[in-house]
Amino acid sequence: MPPLMGIEFLCRVADVLSDYLGGLNEDVIKDNFVIVYELLDEMIDNGFPLTTEPNILREMIARPNIVSKMLSVVTGNSSNVTETLPGATASCVPWRTTDPKYANNEVYVDLVEEMDATINRDGVLVKCEIYGEVQVNSHLSGLPDLTLSFANPSIFDDVRFHPCVRFRPWESHQILSFVPPDGQFKLMSYRVKKLKSTPIYVKPQLTSGAGTCNVSVLVGIRNDPGKIIDSITVQFQLPACILSADLTSNHGTVNILANKTCSWSIGRIPRDKAPSMTGTLVLETGIERLHVFPTFQVSFRIMGVALSGLQIDKLDLKNLPNRPYKGFRALTQAGEFEVRS
């Protein structure tokens, strides 16, 4: 068996269980053991992946709810599997519901990107790359055929597709040609490496001596993306040798949690001043200087822009009875964004 096949199947199982159960942990699996067993029974057959598309699984196995749990307790019948097999399981497009009908045909395409960056203690950008997804929400009648093209597909370093994507058009012309599943799904994921800059900067300074450590953190906009940067948060773990901390900021709120995590919620950066956090950390008795320096975790969100520079050129739709509505959005947020001190 190709090793990636096993990894891909496990990822698909995790996605389906998260979609069904609203999360994935030990307690959730214990509480919904019957549904988990039924899903695995449909997803793999005699060691081979079978039905892994969430849209088809929803037709076969009902989602858990309070009513179904009460009925299973009263009647003793805990099965959630439907009596009839969905028609799509025998079709050439097993990911799509058989002949759906909508009064209003519409399709929405979202570019969702996460920026992973590492900045060393000298302020030099060590690594900066984008992990992105093209998410589609499709409500189209019949069996539509879609073609999605990008203005600059050459920026992709790695790509990964949903099974509905035809590989030949992409290989020859970098065009996504596909018959979409019904509802929301991830059409493709991609990675863009070696970006040159980040939208915001975080400049921490820590100076210690005589049993204390002075902290100063500055945050500001480095490259204006043209859209509002909001939900900015800076977090760091206080070293174990810290007895107490007194930190204040000129913008936003600073909270020190029970697990010694300091969280500075900034929100949006104001136009008239650069947000800063200052304060003093008191070290344990007998320790003069700080020897373990924290790493600052930064999060932010930018609506309406893809920082990778990816742009959608056009979306063509065929085999539809009337003109559909098409919508496009973009979102960039911080992934593993680290600033070392």
C-alpha positions as a Python dict, from the first residue, in 0.01 Angstrom:
ca = {
    (1, 'M'): (0, 0, 0),
    (2, 'P'): (134, 350, -77),
    (3, 'P'): (209, 514, 263),
    (4, 'L'): (37, 839, 162),
    (5, 'M'): (-285, 646, 97),
    (6, 'G'): (-305, 544, 463),
    (7, 'I'): (-226, 897, 582),
    (8, 'E'): (-482, 1049, 345),
    (9, 'F'): (-750, 803, 459),
    (10, 'L'): (-682, 879, 827),
    (11, 'C'): (-706, 1252, 754),
    (12, 'R'): (-1037, 1195, 576),
    (13, 'V'): (-1170, 991, 872),
    (14, 'A'): (-1070, 1271, 1110),
    (15, 'D'): (-1242, 1534, 889),
    (16, 'V'): (-1564, 1330, 863),
    (17, 'L'): (-1578, 1261, 1239),
    (18, 'S'): (-1515, 1629, 1318),
    (19, 'D'): (-1791, 1726, 1074),
    (20, 'Y'): (-2039, 1477, 1225),
    (21, 'L'): (-1956, 1521, 1593),
    (22, 'G'): (-1855, 1887, 1605),
    (23, 'G'): (-1506, 1801, 1732),
    (24, 'L'): (-1269, 1512, 1780),
    (25, 'N'): (-1146, 1389, 2116),
    (26, 'E'): (-1168, 1079, 2333),
    (27, 'D'): (-1486, 1183, 2516),
    (28, 'V'): (-1674, 1269, 2195),
    (29, 'I'): (-1587, 930, 2043),
    (30, 'K'): (-1701, 747, 2359),
    (31, 'D'): (-2033, 937, 2364),
    (32, 'N'): (-2101, 864, 1995),
    (33, 'F'): (-1943, 520, 1962),
    (34, 'V'): (-2229, 374, 1753),
    (35, 'I'): (-2211, 649, 1488),
    (36, 'V'): (-1832, 630, 1475),
    (37, 'Y'): (-1856, 253, 1419),
    (38, 'E'): (-2121, 298, 1146),
    (39, 'L'): (-1914, 565, 969),
    (40, 'L'): (-1601, 349, 971),
    (41, 'D'): (-1805, 57, 842),
    (42, 'E'): (-1913, 265, 538),
    (43, 'M'): (-1578, 439, 483),
    (44, 'I'): (-1366, 124, 462),
    (45, 'D'): (-1463, -215, 324),
    (46, 'N'): (-1241, -519, 366),
    (47, 'G'): (-936, -295, 403),
    (48, 'F'): (-1015, -71, 104),
    (49, 'P'): (-1144, 291, 126),
    (50, 'L'): (-1503, 298, 0),
    (51, 'T'): (-1732, 595, 69),
    (52, 'T'): (-1531, 888, 206),
    (53, 'E'): (-1732, 1184, 75),
    (54, 'P'): (-1915, 1366, 361),
    (55, 'N'): (-2213, 1462, 140),
    (56, 'I'): (-2290, 1097, 58),
    (57, 'L'): (-2226, 976, 413),
    (58, 'R'): (-2483, 1229, 542),
    (59, 'E'): (-2745, 1064, 319),
    (60, 'M'): (-2656, 720, 452),
    (61, 'I'): (-2603, 793, 823),
    (62, 'A'): (-2802, 1057, 1010),
    (63, 'R'): (-2616, 1304, 1229),
    (64, 'P'): (-2655, 1260, 1606),
    (65, 'N'): (-2908, 1479, 1784),
    (66, 'I'): (-3102, 1478, 2112),
    (67, 'V'): (-3416, 1325, 1954),
    (68, 'S'): (-3228, 1031, 1798),
    (69, 'K'): (-3045, 965, 2127),
    (70, 'M'): (-3374, 964, 2321),
    (71, 'L'): (-3537, 729, 2067),
    (72, 'S'): (-3243, 489, 2084),
    (73, 'V'): (-3276, 476, 2464),
    (74, 'V'): (-3654, 419, 2449),
    (75, 'T'): (-3667, 175, 2156),
    (76, 'G'): (-3329, 7, 2200),
    (77, 'N'): (-3256, 61, 1830),
    (78, 'S'): (-2936, 264, 1809),
    (79, 'S'): (-2883, 238, 1431),
    (80, 'N'): (-2865, 563, 1231),
    (81, 'V'): (-2818, 397, 890),
    (82, 'T'): (-3091, 456, 629),
    (83, 'E'): (-3270, 164, 464),
    (84, 'T'): (-3192, 271, 104),
    (85, 'L'): (-2852, 328, -56),
    (86, 'P'): (-2792, 679, -200),
    (87, 'G'): (-2809, 680, -581),
    (88, 'A'): (-2470, 856, -604),
    (89, 'T'): (-2285, 550, -475),
    (90, 'A'): (-2342, 375, -811),
    (91, 'S'): (-2282, 680, -1033),
    (92, 'C'): (-1964, 798, -1207),
    (93, 'V'): (-1952, 1098, -970),
    (94, 'P'): (-1992, 931, -629),
    (95, 'W'): (-1917, 1256, -444),
    (96, 'R'): (-2232, 1428, -572),
    (97, 'T'): (-2593, 1382, -464),
    (98, 'T'): (-2811, 1242, -744),
    (99, 'D'): (-2994, 1519, -936),
    (100, 'P'): (-3033, 1792, -668),
    (101, 'K'): (-3276, 2077, -750),
    (102, 'Y'): (-3256, 2438, -631),
    (103, 'A'): (-3482, 2735, -700),
    (104, 'N'): (-3176, 2964, -691),
    (105, 'N'): (-2849, 2831, -827),
    (106, 'E'): (-2545, 2978, -651),
    (107, 'V'): (-2180, 2898, -593),
    (108, 'Y'): (-1935, 3069, -357),
    (109, 'V'): (-1556, 3041, -373),
    (110, 'D'): (-1341, 3133, -70),
    (111, 'L'): (-964, 3168, -58),
    (112, 'V'): (-862, 3092, 302),
    (113, 'E'): (-493, 3133, 381),
    (114, 'E'): (-275, 3086, 688),
    (115, 'M'): (63, 3256, 717),
    (116, 'D'): (338, 3062, 895),
    (117, 'A'): (638, 3278, 985),
    (118, 'T'): (944, 3259, 1208),
    (119, 'I'): (1132, 3576, 1304),
    (120, 'N'): (1458, 3543, 1499),
    (121, 'R'): (1571, 3759, 1792),
    (122, 'D'): (1747, 4002, 1554),
    (123, 'G'): (1422, 4070, 1370),
    (124, 'V'): (1528, 3876, 1060),
    (125, 'L'): (1258, 3679, 877),
    (126, 'V'): (1380, 3317, 884),
    (127, 'K'): (1075, 3152, 726),
    (128, 'C'): (753, 3284, 577),
    (129, 'E'): (509, 3074, 378),
    (130, 'I'): (138, 3048, 310),
    (131, 'Y'): (-80, 2740, 346),
    (132, 'G'): (-406, 2803, 164),
    (133, 'E'): (-732, 2636, 73),
    (134, 'V'): (-987, 2698, -202),
    (135, 'Q'): (-1321, 2631, -32),
    (136, 'V'): (-1637, 2605, -240),
    (137, 'N'): (-2000, 2618, -131),
    (138, 'S'): (-2209, 2489, -419),
    (139, 'H'): (-2588, 2484, -449),
    (140, 'L'): (-2640, 2397, -815),
    (141, 'S'): (-2912, 2190, -982),
    (142, 'G'): (-2848, 1885, -1197),
    (143, 'L'): (-2495, 1787, -1299),
    (144, 'P'): (-2302, 2113, -1351),
    (145, 'D'): (-1951, 2131, -1496),
    (146, 'L'): (-1729, 2405, -1350),
    (147, 'T'): (-1399, 2552, -1468),
    (148, 'L'): (-1196, 2770, -1232),
    (149, 'S'): (-882, 2950, -1347),
    (150, 'F'): (-629, 3167, -1163),
    (151, 'A'): (-453, 3480, -1284),
    (152, 'N'): (-116, 3364, -1144),
    (153, 'P'): (-106, 2984, -1089),
    (154, 'S'): (276, 2986, -1118),
    (155, 'I'): (309, 3096, -752),
    (156, 'F'): (203, 2749, -625),
    (157, 'D'): (478, 2533, -475),
    (158, 'D'): (258, 2237, -369),
    (159, 'V'): (-102, 2153, -456),
    (160, 'R'): (-352, 1892, -341),
    (161, 'F'): (-694, 1833, -499),
    (162, 'H'): (-1037, 1701, -412),
    (163, 'P'): (-1115, 1377, -603),
    (164, 'C'): (-1362, 1567, -825),
    (165, 'V'): (-1081, 1765, -997),
    (166, 'R'): (-976, 1637, -1341),
    (167, 'F'): (-599, 1619, -1341),
    (168, 'R'): (-527, 1655, -1716),
    (169, 'P'): (-658, 2017, -1756),
    (170, 'W'): (-453, 2120, -1454),
    (171, 'E'): (-140, 1947, -1579),
    (172, 'S'): (-161, 2109, -1924),
    (173, 'H'): (-314, 2455, -1857),
    (174, 'Q'): (-333, 2500, -1474),
    (175, 'I'): (-714, 2505, -1491),
    (176, 'L'): (-942, 2339, -1236),
    (177, 'S'): (-1214, 2145, -1419),
    (178, 'F'): (-1462, 1958, -1196),
    (179, 'V'): (-1816, 1845, -1121),
    (180, 'P'): (-1865, 1979, -766),
    (181, 'P'): (-2008, 1793, -467),
    (182, 'D'): (-2332, 1937, -333),
    (183, 'G'): (-2276, 2181, -45),
    (184, 'Q'): (-1951, 2291, 113),
    (185, 'F'): (-1619, 2120, 36),
    (186, 'K'): (-1244, 2187, 4),
    (187, 'L'): (-1163, 2199, -368),
    (188, 'M'): (-785, 2222, -329),
    (189, 'S'): (-511, 2315, -86),
    (190, 'Y'): (-179, 2474, -175),
    (191, 'R'): (143, 2612, -35),
    (192, 'V'): (337, 2925, -137),
    (193, 'K'): (692, 2938, -1),
    (194, 'K'): (959, 3206, 50),
    (195, 'L'): (744, 3514, 101),
    (196, 'K'): (955, 3824, 164),
    (197, 'S'): (758, 4007, 434),
    (198, 'T'): (478, 3993, 691),
    (199, 'P'): (186, 4238, 730),
    (200, 'I'): (272, 4327, 1092),
    (201, 'Y'): (586, 4343, 1305),
    (202, 'V'): (635, 4248, 1671),
    (203, 'K'): (950, 4378, 1841),
    (204, 'P'): (1012, 4231, 2189),
    (205, 'Q'): (1292, 4355, 2416),
    (206, 'L'): (1384, 4180, 2742),
    (207, 'T'): (1660, 4312, 2971),
    (208, 'S'): (1724, 4139, 3302),
    (209, 'G'): (1943, 4193, 3605),
    (210, 'A'): (1928, 4211, 3987),
    (211, 'G'): (1644, 3957, 4003),
    (212, 'T'): (1406, 4139, 3767),
    (213, 'C'): (1339, 4150, 3394),
    (214, 'N'): (1205, 4453, 3206),
    (215, 'V'): (973, 4370, 2914),
    (216, 'S'): (885, 4594, 2620),
    (217, 'V'): (688, 4476, 2315),
    (218, 'L'): (600, 4696, 2017),
    (219, 'V'): (346, 4602, 1749),
    (220, 'G'): (280, 4784, 1422),
    (221, 'I'): (199, 4752, 1051),
    (222, 'R'): (499, 4659, 835),
    (223, 'N'): (329, 4619, 495),
    (224, 'D'): (-21, 4760, 463),
    (225, 'P'): (-231, 4496, 279),
    (226, 'G'): (-495, 4755, 191),
    (227, 'K'): (-751, 4594, 421),
    (228, 'I'): (-809, 4619, 796),
    (229, 'I'): (-594, 4390, 1012),
    (230, 'D'): (-799, 4285, 1314),
    (231, 'S'): (-815, 4022, 1591),
    (232, 'I'): (-445, 4083, 1666),
    (233, 'T'): (-327, 3888, 1972),
    (234, 'V'): (23, 3836, 2113),
    (235, 'Q'): (81, 3543, 2351),
    (236, 'F'): (387, 3412, 2530),
    (237, 'Q'): (463, 3163, 2803),
    (238, 'L'): (628, 3306, 3112),
    (239, 'P'): (943, 3109, 3205),
    (240, 'A'): (916, 2877, 3506),
    (241, 'C'): (1156, 3094, 3709),
    (242, 'I'): (915, 3392, 3708),
    (243, 'L'): (745, 3457, 4044),
    (244, 'S'): (520, 3746, 3941),
    (245, 'A'): (455, 3976, 3647),
    (246, 'D'): (325, 4332, 3623),
    (247, 'L'): (241, 4413, 3260),
    (248, 'T'): (40, 4700, 3112),
    (249, 'S'): (-35, 4824, 2760),
    (250, 'N'): (-132, 5155, 2598),
    (251, 'H'): (-387, 4974, 2378),
    (252, 'G'): (-587, 4655, 2431),
    (253, 'T'): (-595, 4431, 2738),
    (254, 'V'): (-327, 4216, 2901),
    (255, 'N'): (-424, 3897, 3089),
    (256, 'I'): (-200, 3648, 3269),
    (257, 'L'): (-366, 3306, 3280),
    (258, 'A'): (-329, 3037, 3547),
    (259, 'N'): (-83, 2835, 3334),
    (260, 'K'): (155, 3135, 3322),
    (261, 'T'): (50, 3232, 2970),
    (262, 'C'): (43, 3604, 2903),
    (263, 'S'): (-217, 3711, 2645),
    (264, 'W'): (-226, 4062, 2500),
    (265, 'S'): (-543, 4126, 2297),
    (266, 'I'): (-491, 4425, 2067),
    (267, 'G'): (-777, 4396, 1817),
    (268, 'R'): (-708, 4662, 1552),
    (269, 'I'): (-400, 4884, 1540),
    (270, 'P'): (-504, 5249, 1588),
    (271, 'R'): (-388, 5513, 1340),
    (272, 'D'): (-253, 5759, 1598),
    (273, 'K'): (-21, 5531, 1801),
    (274, 'A'): (171, 5204, 1790),
    (275, 'P'): (47, 4954, 2053),
    (276, 'S'): (309, 4875, 2317),
    (277, 'M'): (322, 4652, 2624),
    (278, 'T'): (566, 4720, 2905),
    (279, 'G'): (623, 4579, 3251),
    (280, 'T'): (846, 4399, 3496),
    (281, 'L'): (894, 4028, 3569),
    (282, 'V'): (1020, 3925, 3914),
    (283, 'L'): (1256, 3626, 3914),
    (284, 'E'): (1286, 3358, 4181),
    (285, 'T'): (1519, 3421, 4473),
    (286, 'G'): (1880, 3346, 4384),
    (287, 'I'): (1835, 3400, 4009),
    (288, 'E'): (1991, 3725, 3893),
    (289, 'R'): (1926, 3712, 3520),
    (290, 'L'): (1676, 3550, 3284),
    (291, 'H'): (1837, 3262, 3090),
    (292, 'V'): (1527, 3119, 2917),
    (293, 'F'): (1366, 3366, 2680),
    (294, 'P'): (1003, 3324, 2566),
    (295, 'T'): (877, 3288, 2210),
    (296, 'F'): (591, 3520, 2115),
    (297, 'Q'): (296, 3367, 1928),
    (298, 'V'): (112, 3618, 1709),
    (299, 'S'): (-235, 3586, 1561),
    (300, 'F'): (-427, 3818, 1329),
    (301, 'R'): (-696, 3817, 1061),
    (302, 'I'): (-734, 4011, 735),
    (303, 'M'): (-1064, 3991, 548),
    (304, 'G'): (-1078, 4050, 174),
    (305, 'V'): (-719, 3977, 76),
    (306, 'A'): (-499, 3673, 6),
    (307, 'L'): (-145, 3763, 115),
    (308, 'S'): (7, 3502, -118),
    (309, 'G'): (-102, 3724, -407),
    (310, 'L'): (-326, 3452, -553),
    (311, 'Q'): (-607, 3591, -770),
    (312, 'I'): (-906, 3414, -924),
    (313, 'D'): (-935, 3492, -1294),
    (314, 'K'): (-1277, 3349, -1377),
    (315, 'L'): (-1529, 3077, -1297),
    (316, 'D'): (-1725, 2924, -1586),
    (317, 'L'): (-2034, 2707, -1533),
    (318, 'K'): (-2194, 2469, -1783),
    (319, 'N'): (-2502, 2241, -1787),
    (320, 'L'): (-2720, 2475, -1581),
    (321, 'P'): (-3084, 2564, -1663),
    (322, 'N'): (-3049, 2932, -1564),
    (323, 'R'): (-2780, 3188, -1484),
    (324, 'P'): (-2630, 3120, -1139),
    (325, 'Y'): (-2503, 3366, -880),
    (326, 'K'): (-2125, 3357, -821),
    (327, 'G'): (-1950, 3497, -514),
    (328, 'F'): (-1581, 3529, -422),
    (329, 'R'): (-1413, 3607, -90),
    (330, 'A'): (-1064, 3596, 59),
    (331, 'L'): (-932, 3566, 415),
    (332, 'T'): (-579, 3554, 555),
    (333, 'Q'): (-501, 3467, 915),
    (334, 'A'): (-193, 3383, 1116),
    (335, 'G'): (-96, 3016, 1147),
    (336, 'E'): (227, 2938, 1332),
    (337, 'F'): (356, 3295, 1353),
    (338, 'E'): (649, 3306, 1596),
    (339, 'V'): (875, 3587, 1709),
    (340, 'R'): (1178, 3479, 1911),
    (341, 'S'): (1333, 3695, 2183),
}
